[in-house]
Amino acid sequence: MKSIPDSPVRIGLAGLGTVGSGLAEILAENADWIRRRLGREVILAAVLVRDLAKPRPFHPGPNAFLTTRPEDLTDAPEIDVVVELMGGVDEAFNLIVKALESGKHVVTANKALLAERGPELFALAARKGLGLYYEASAAGAVPVVETLKESLAGNRICGILGILNGTANYILTKMSEQGLDFDTALKMAQEKGYAEADPTLDIEGVDAAHKLIVLIRLAYGRNYPLRRLPVEGITNVTPLDIRFAREFGYQIKLIGHVREEDGRLDAGVHPRLVNNSYLLASVQGAFNAVRIEGNASGPIVLHGKGAGGRPTASAVLADIMALAQRRDCPNNTGFPEEVLPDADIFDPAEAVCRHYIRFNAKDKPGVMAAISRVMADQEVSIFQAVQKSDPEMGYVPIVFLTHSAPQKAVENVIAALDASPFLKPPTVHFRVL
C-alpha cells in the first residue's frame, strides 16, 4: 500500500461542478481547522475540467492549476489522492482505474459507477492496497457509509430502509402539503434546482437504486446486480392516492429497502405507504434518511441533506481526511475479501407485506362483493376498505388496505380484475411499510 506521508496531502480533483466547487470552497474556508485535525495541510494541486476558458465564479486556489488532461492527475507523482466528481460511468471508470494503477488513493461520489462497476474497482483497489472511499455516494452529507463500515461493523444487519433521493422526496412533500399534481411539483423541484432538466434518474427510482446497491454491499458483503433489483418510481403517485393514504394514517415515500430472508436478500425501490408513527414519515423536502437495524444495536436513523454542493463536498472531504489518517490497509468495503460473493436474491414475487390497492370501479351494486371474491380466491385478506367521492364518468375509486400478502397474489388479483368489465384499468398499487 502507498501510505500518504506527513507532508501536505495533495489532491487531484476531476470535475469542478457543483460538488467540486463546494469542495474547493470548504478546503479554503476550513484550511486552519483541517490542518489542526490532521496535523498537516490538504492542498488542491490540480483540477481536471472540460473547458479551460469557461468562466467560473470560484477559483480553486493559488496552488491549483486547471487542466484538460486526465494524466495530469493520474500520473503526477506529487498527487496523493484523486477525487472523482465528474459523474458518468465510462470516463469516470477509466480515470479511477488509471489512478489506482498509478498507486493513488481515490475518493468518489459516483453512485452510478459504484453500482454498475463497483466490484471491478474494489478488486483492483484491494490488489493495489489502496483506498477507494465513497461516503458521498449514498446519501450526501449523511454518514451512512462510515456507519456501516465502522460503527456497526460488529452487527449483523437485519435490514435497511431509506429515503435515498431528495428530489423524489421533495416532489412527494409538495404534493402532500399543497395538493399539487405530479407535473406541477416536478416543475417546482426543477425551479429550485433539486431536479435536473431530465429528471428520469430521480423520479423513476434509478438514483435511489444506485445508492441502495452501494448500501447492500456495505451491509451484507455481497454484490447485488443492479439489473436484478426491482425498481419503481413515483410518476404514478397522484394527489388522490396521497389523500387516501393520509386518511389511513400514512405518508407516501419512495423507499429503498433490503432485508435478509433465509440467507437471501429481499431488496427493491418502491413508493410505499409509511405509517405516520415512523420517523421516515416525517422526513420532508429534499432530505434523506436511512434506518439501519443491527442485531446488537437495534434501529438507528440517520437524517440529513442528501444532495447539494457543500453537503456532498463535506462527505468527500471526510473521505480525504480519513485516508490521510490511515496507516494500515484502507477499509473500502468493510470486508477483507478482495472479491465479494454475489448475493442470493429472494424472489420478489414471494415478498410478503401489506398492500394499498385502488380500483376504479363502476358505480353499481355488487361490484364491491365481486372484488372481494377475487381477493379471497387469491387469499389476499382485506384489512380496511373505503369507497367515497362522487362518480366520475360512471366510475368511483374503491381503496383496499390488505393484511400481509405475497406480491404475486396481489399481482394476480389486479390482473384478474383489470380484465373484468366493471373496472377501469389501470389499478393503482403501492406496498405498505
C-alpha positions as CSV (number, residue, x, y, z in Angstrom):
1,M,0.0,0.0,0.0
2,K,1.1,3.5,-0.7
3,S,1.0,5.5,2.5
4,I,0.4,9.2,2.5
5,P,3.4,11.0,4.0
6,D,3.2,13.5,6.8
7,S,3.8,16.3,4.3
8,P,0.8,18.1,2.8
9,V,-1.9,15.9,1.2
10,R,-2.1,16.9,-2.4
11,I,-5.4,16.4,-4.2
12,G,-6.1,16.0,-7.9
13,L,-9.8,16.9,-8.5
14,A,-11.7,15.7,-11.5
15,G,-14.7,17.9,-12.0
16,L,-15.4,21.5,-10.9
17,G,-19.2,21.5,-11.0
18,T,-21.5,22.0,-8.0
19,V,-19.8,19.5,-5.7
20,G,-16.2,20.1,-6.9
21,S,-16.6,23.8,-6.4
22,G,-18.1,23.1,-3.0
23,L,-15.1,21.0,-2.1
24,A,-12.7,23.8,-3.2
25,E,-14.6,26.3,-1.2
26,I,-14.5,24.2,2.0
27,L,-10.8,23.4,1.6
28,A,-10.1,27.2,1.5
29,E,-12.6,28.2,4.2
30,N,-11.7,25.5,6.7
31,A,-8.0,25.2,6.0
32,D,-6.9,26.1,9.5
33,W,-9.4,23.6,11.1
34,I,-8.4,20.8,8.7
35,R,-4.7,21.4,9.5
36,R,-5.5,21.2,13.2
37,R,-7.4,18.0,12.7
38,L,-4.8,16.2,10.5
39,G,-1.6,17.9,11.7
40,R,-0.9,18.9,8.0
41,E,-2.4,20.7,5.1
42,V,-4.7,19.4,2.4
43,I,-3.8,21.2,-0.8
44,L,-5.8,21.2,-4.1
45,A,-3.0,20.8,-6.6
46,A,-4.7,20.1,-9.9
47,V,-8.2,20.3,-11.3
48,L,-9.4,18.4,-14.4
49,V,-12.1,20.4,-16.4
50,R,-13.6,20.1,-19.8
51,D,-13.2,23.7,-20.9
52,L,-10.3,25.9,-19.6
53,A,-12.0,29.0,-21.0
54,K,-15.3,28.6,-19.1
55,P,-15.9,31.4,-16.7
56,R,-16.0,30.2,-13.1
57,P,-17.4,32.1,-10.0
58,F,-14.8,30.5,-7.7
59,H,-11.2,29.7,-8.5
60,P,-9.9,26.6,-6.8
61,G,-7.0,28.4,-5.2
62,P,-3.4,29.6,-5.8
63,N,-1.9,26.2,-5.6
64,A,-4.2,24.6,-8.2
65,F,-3.8,24.5,-11.9
66,L,-6.6,23.7,-14.3
67,T,-6.1,21.0,-17.0
68,T,-8.0,19.1,-19.6
69,R,-5.5,16.1,-19.4
70,P,-6.6,13.3,-17.1
71,E,-2.9,12.1,-16.9
72,D,-2.1,15.4,-15.1
73,L,-4.0,13.8,-12.1
74,T,-3.4,10.1,-12.5
75,D,0.3,10.2,-13.5
76,A,1.6,13.2,-11.5
77,P,3.9,11.8,-8.7
78,E,3.1,14.7,-6.4
79,I,-0.7,13.8,-6.3
80,D,-1.7,11.6,-3.3
81,V,-5.4,11.3,-3.8
82,V,-7.5,11.6,-6.9
83,V,-11.1,12.8,-6.3
84,E,-13.6,11.9,-9.0
85,L,-16.6,14.2,-9.1
86,M,-17.1,14.3,-12.9
87,G,-20.0,11.9,-13.0
88,G,-21.0,9.4,-15.7
89,V,-19.7,5.8,-15.8
90,D,-17.2,5.0,-18.6
91,E,-15.0,8.1,-18.4
92,A,-15.0,8.1,-14.6
93,F,-14.2,4.3,-14.6
94,N,-11.2,4.8,-16.8
95,L,-9.9,7.7,-14.7
96,I,-10.2,5.7,-11.4
97,V,-8.6,2.6,-12.9
98,K,-5.7,4.7,-14.2
99,A,-5.3,6.4,-10.8
100,L,-5.3,3.1,-8.9
101,E,-2.9,1.5,-11.3
102,S,-0.6,4.5,-10.7
103,G,-0.7,3.9,-7.0
104,K,-3.0,6.7,-5.9
105,H,-5.9,6.6,-3.5
106,V,-9.3,7.6,-4.9
107,V,-12.4,9.3,-3.4
108,T,-15.6,9.4,-5.4
109,A,-19.2,10.4,-5.1
110,N,-20.3,8.4,-8.1
111,K,-23.0,6.0,-7.0
112,A,-24.0,5.0,-10.6
113,L,-20.4,3.9,-11.3
114,L,-20.1,2.0,-8.0
115,A,-23.5,0.3,-8.5
116,E,-22.7,-0.8,-12.1
117,R,-18.9,-1.4,-12.0
118,G,-18.0,-1.3,-8.3
119,P,-16.8,-4.9,-8.0
120,E,-14.1,-4.4,-10.6
121,L,-12.9,-1.2,-8.9
122,F,-12.9,-2.6,-5.4
123,A,-11.0,-5.7,-6.6
124,L,-8.3,-3.5,-8.2
125,A,-8.0,-1.3,-5.1
126,A,-7.6,-4.4,-2.9
127,R,-4.9,-5.8,-5.2
128,K,-3.1,-2.5,-5.0
129,G,-3.6,-2.0,-1.3
130,L,-5.2,1.4,-2.0
131,G,-8.2,3.3,-0.7
132,L,-11.3,3.7,-2.7
133,Y,-13.6,5.8,-0.5
134,Y,-17.2,6.9,-1.3
135,E,-19.1,8.3,1.7
136,A,-20.8,10.9,-0.6
137,S,-22.2,8.3,-2.9
138,A,-25.1,7.0,-0.8
139,A,-26.8,9.9,1.0
140,G,-24.8,13.2,0.6
141,A,-23.8,14.5,4.0
142,V,-25.4,11.7,5.9
143,P,-22.6,9.4,7.2
144,V,-24.2,6.1,6.3
145,V,-21.2,4.6,4.6
146,E,-18.8,5.1,7.6
147,T,-21.6,3.9,9.9
148,L,-21.9,0.6,8.1
149,K,-18.2,0.1,7.6
150,E,-17.0,1.1,11.0
151,S,-19.6,1.9,13.7
152,L,-21.9,-1.1,13.1
153,A,-19.2,-3.5,11.8
154,G,-19.8,-5.9,14.7
155,N,-23.5,-6.2,14.0
156,R,-25.4,-8.5,11.6
157,I,-27.6,-6.0,9.7
158,C,-31.2,-7.1,9.9
159,G,-32.5,-4.6,7.4
160,I,-32.2,-1.1,5.9
161,L,-35.0,1.3,5.0
162,G,-34.2,4.6,3.4
163,I,-35.4,7.7,1.7
164,L,-32.4,7.9,-0.6
165,N,-33.4,10.5,-3.2
166,G,-34.1,14.1,-2.1
167,T,-35.7,15.1,-5.4
168,A,-38.4,12.5,-5.2
169,N,-39.0,13.3,-1.5
170,Y,-39.3,17.0,-2.3
171,I,-41.9,16.3,-5.0
172,L,-43.9,14.0,-2.8
173,T,-43.8,16.5,0.1
174,K,-45.1,19.3,-2.1
175,M,-47.9,17.0,-3.5
176,S,-48.8,16.2,0.1
177,E,-48.6,19.6,1.6
178,Q,-50.1,21.7,-1.2
179,G,-52.2,19.2,-3.1
180,L,-50.2,19.6,-6.3
181,D,-50.2,17.2,-9.1
182,F,-47.0,15.4,-10.0
183,D,-46.1,17.6,-13.0
184,T,-46.5,20.8,-11.1
185,A,-44.5,19.5,-8.2
186,L,-41.7,18.3,-10.5
187,K,-41.6,21.8,-12.2
188,M,-41.2,23.3,-8.8
189,A,-38.4,21.0,-7.9
190,Q,-36.6,21.9,-11.2
191,E,-37.0,25.6,-10.5
192,K,-35.5,25.1,-7.0
193,G,-32.5,23.3,-8.6
194,Y,-33.4,19.9,-6.9
195,A,-34.3,18.2,-10.2
196,E,-32.4,18.2,-13.5
197,A,-33.9,19.2,-16.8
198,D,-34.1,15.5,-17.4
199,P,-35.3,14.1,-14.1
200,T,-35.6,10.5,-15.1
201,L,-33.0,9.0,-12.7
202,D,-34.6,10.7,-9.7
203,I,-38.3,10.2,-10.5
204,E,-38.0,6.7,-11.8
205,G,-36.1,5.4,-8.8
206,V,-32.8,4.8,-10.5
207,D,-30.7,7.1,-8.4
208,A,-32.1,5.6,-5.2
209,A,-31.4,2.1,-6.7
210,H,-27.7,3.0,-7.3
211,K,-27.4,4.1,-3.7
212,L,-29.2,1.0,-2.4
213,I,-26.7,-1.2,-4.2
214,V,-23.9,0.6,-2.5
215,L,-25.5,0.1,0.9
216,I,-26.2,-3.6,0.3
217,R,-22.6,-4.2,-0.5
218,L,-21.6,-2.5,2.8
219,A,-24.2,-4.1,5.0
220,Y,-24.0,-7.7,3.7
221,G,-20.6,-8.1,2.0
222,R,-22.3,-9.3,-1.2
223,N,-22.7,-7.9,-4.7
224,Y,-26.3,-7.4,-5.7
225,P,-26.6,-6.9,-9.5
226,L,-28.3,-3.6,-10.4
227,R,-30.2,-5.2,-13.3
228,R,-31.9,-7.6,-10.9
229,L,-33.1,-5.0,-8.4
230,P,-36.9,-4.3,-8.6
231,V,-37.3,-0.6,-9.1
232,E,-40.4,1.6,-9.3
233,G,-40.5,5.4,-9.4
234,I,-43.1,8.0,-8.3
235,T,-44.6,9.0,-11.6
236,N,-47.8,7.0,-10.8
237,V,-48.4,8.7,-7.4
238,T,-51.4,11.0,-7.6
239,P,-52.9,13.6,-5.2
240,L,-55.9,11.2,-4.8
241,D,-53.7,8.4,-3.5
242,I,-51.9,10.8,-1.2
243,R,-55.2,11.9,0.3
244,F,-56.4,8.3,0.8
245,A,-53.1,7.4,2.4
246,R,-53.4,10.4,4.7
247,E,-56.9,9.3,5.8
248,F,-55.5,5.8,6.6
249,G,-52.7,7.5,8.7
250,Y,-49.8,7.2,6.2
251,Q,-47.5,9.3,4.0
252,I,-46.3,8.1,0.6
253,K,-42.5,7.9,0.3
254,L,-40.0,6.5,-2.2
255,I,-38.3,3.8,-0.1
256,G,-35.2,1.7,-0.8
257,H,-35.2,-1.4,1.3
258,V,-33.2,-4.6,1.9
259,R,-33.6,-7.4,4.5
260,E,-32.2,-10.9,4.7
261,E,-34.7,-13.7,4.3
262,D,-33.4,-17.3,4.8
263,G,-30.0,-16.3,3.5
264,R,-31.4,-14.5,0.5
265,L,-31.7,-10.7,0.1
266,D,-35.1,-9.2,-0.4
267,A,-34.5,-5.7,-1.8
268,G,-36.0,-3.0,-4.0
269,V,-37.0,0.6,-4.5
270,H,-40.7,1.4,-4.5
271,P,-43.2,4.1,-3.4
272,R,-44.6,2.9,-0.1
273,L,-47.2,4.0,2.4
274,V,-45.3,4.8,5.6
275,N,-47.2,5.0,8.9
276,N,-47.2,8.4,10.5
277,S,-45.8,6.8,13.7
278,Y,-42.5,6.1,11.8
279,L,-39.7,8.6,11.8
280,L,-39.3,8.2,8.0
281,A,-42.8,9.5,7.5
282,S,-41.8,12.9,9.0
283,V,-38.8,13.4,6.6
284,Q,-39.8,16.3,4.4
285,G,-38.4,18.2,1.5
286,A,-35.1,17.4,-0.2
287,F,-33.8,15.5,2.8
288,N,-32.6,11.9,3.0
289,A,-33.0,9.4,5.9
290,V,-31.7,5.9,6.5
291,R,-32.9,3.5,9.1
292,I,-30.4,0.7,9.8
293,E,-31.3,-2.1,12.2
294,G,-28.4,-4.2,13.7
295,N,-28.9,-7.3,15.7
296,A,-27.0,-5.8,18.6
297,S,-27.5,-2.0,18.1
298,G,-31.2,-2.1,17.3
299,P,-32.6,0.5,15.0
300,I,-30.6,3.7,14.2
301,V,-31.9,6.5,12.0
302,L,-29.6,8.9,10.2
303,H,-31.1,12.1,8.7
304,G,-29.7,15.0,6.8
305,K,-29.2,16.7,3.4
306,G,-28.8,14.2,0.7
307,A,-27.6,16.5,-2.1
308,G,-26.2,19.9,-2.8
309,G,-22.7,21.2,-3.4
310,R,-21.5,21.8,0.2
311,P,-23.2,18.9,1.9
312,T,-21.9,16.4,-0.6
313,A,-18.5,18.0,-0.6
314,S,-18.4,17.7,3.2
315,A,-18.7,13.9,2.8
316,V,-16.0,13.9,0.1
317,L,-13.6,15.9,2.4
318,A,-14.3,13.4,5.2
319,D,-13.1,10.6,3.0
320,I,-9.9,12.5,2.1
321,M,-9.1,13.1,5.7
322,A,-9.9,9.5,6.6
323,L,-7.4,8.3,4.0
324,A,-4.8,10.8,5.3
325,Q,-5.1,9.4,8.8
326,R,-4.9,5.7,8.0
327,R,-1.6,3.9,8.2
328,D,-2.9,0.4,7.7
329,C,-4.8,-1.2,4.7
330,P,-7.7,1.0,3.8
331,N,-11.2,-0.3,4.6
332,N,-13.0,0.0,1.3
333,T,-16.0,-2.3,1.5
334,G,-15.9,-3.2,5.2
335,F,-14.9,-6.8,4.4
336,P,-11.4,-8.2,3.9
337,E,-12.1,-10.2,0.7
338,E,-10.6,-9.0,-2.5
339,V,-13.7,-10.1,-4.4
340,L,-17.1,-10.2,-2.6
341,P,-19.5,-13.0,-3.4
342,D,-22.7,-12.4,-5.4
343,A,-25.9,-12.2,-3.4
344,D,-28.5,-14.9,-3.3
345,I,-31.6,-13.0,-4.3
346,F,-35.1,-13.5,-2.8
347,D,-37.7,-13.9,-5.4
348,P,-39.6,-10.5,-5.4
349,A,-42.9,-12.4,-6.2
350,E,-42.6,-14.2,-2.8
351,A,-42.1,-11.0,-0.8
352,V,-44.8,-10.5,1.8
353,C,-46.1,-7.2,3.0
354,R,-49.3,-5.2,3.4
355,H,-50.7,-3.5,0.2
356,Y,-52.7,-0.5,-0.9
357,I,-54.9,-1.1,-3.9
358,R,-57.1,1.5,-5.6
359,F,-59.6,0.2,-8.1
360,N,-61.7,2.5,-10.5
361,A,-65.0,0.6,-10.4
362,K,-68.4,1.1,-12.0
363,D,-70.8,2.7,-9.5
364,K,-73.3,-0.2,-9.4
365,P,-74.4,-2.8,-6.9
366,G,-72.4,-6.0,-6.4
367,V,-69.0,-4.5,-7.5
368,M,-67.5,-4.5,-4.0
369,A,-68.6,-8.1,-3.5
370,A,-67.1,-9.2,-6.8
371,I,-63.8,-7.6,-6.0
372,S,-63.8,-9.2,-2.5
373,R,-64.4,-12.7,-4.1
374,V,-61.4,-12.4,-6.4
375,M,-59.2,-11.2,-3.5
376,A,-60.5,-14.2,-1.4
377,D,-59.7,-16.6,-4.2
378,Q,-56.0,-15.4,-4.1
379,E,-56.0,-15.5,-0.3
380,V,-55.5,-11.7,0.0
381,S,-57.2,-10.7,3.2
382,I,-58.8,-7.2,3.4
383,F,-57.8,-5.1,6.4
384,Q,-59.7,-1.9,5.5
385,A,-61.8,-0.7,2.6
386,V,-63.0,2.7,1.6
387,Q,-65.4,3.8,-1.1
388,K,-66.1,7.5,-1.3
389,S,-66.3,10.6,-3.6
390,D,-68.7,11.2,-6.4
391,P,-68.6,9.0,-9.5
392,E,-66.6,10.4,-12.4
393,M,-67.7,9.2,-15.9
394,G,-69.6,6.4,-14.1
395,Y,-66.6,5.2,-12.1
396,V,-65.8,5.6,-8.4
397,P,-62.5,4.8,-6.5
398,I,-62.5,1.9,-4.1
399,V,-59.5,1.6,-1.9
400,F,-58.3,-1.5,0.0
401,L,-55.6,-1.9,2.6
402,T,-54.7,-5.6,2.9
403,H,-53.2,-7.7,5.5
404,S,-49.8,-9.1,4.7
405,A,-49.9,-11.0,1.4
406,P,-47.3,-12.2,-1.2
407,Q,-46.6,-9.8,-4.1
408,K,-47.5,-12.5,-6.6
409,A,-51.0,-12.9,-5.1
410,V,-51.7,-9.2,-5.3
411,E,-50.5,-9.1,-8.9
412,N,-52.9,-12.0,-9.7
413,V,-55.8,-10.0,-8.1
414,I,-55.0,-6.9,-10.2
415,A,-54.6,-8.8,-13.4
416,A,-57.9,-10.7,-13.0
417,L,-59.9,-7.6,-12.0
418,D,-58.3,-5.3,-14.6
419,A,-59.7,-7.7,-17.2
420,S,-63.2,-7.5,-15.7
421,P,-66.0,-5.4,-17.3
422,F,-66.8,-3.5,-14.1
423,L,-63.3,-1.9,-13.6
424,K,-61.5,0.7,-15.5
425,P,-57.7,0.0,-15.5
426,P,-55.1,0.7,-14.6
427,T,-55.4,-0.3,-11.0
428,V,-53.1,1.6,-8.6
429,H,-51.0,-0.5,-6.2
430,F,-48.4,0.5,-3.6
431,R,-46.7,-1.5,-0.9
432,V,-47.3,-0.6,2.7
433,L,-44.4,-0.4,5.1
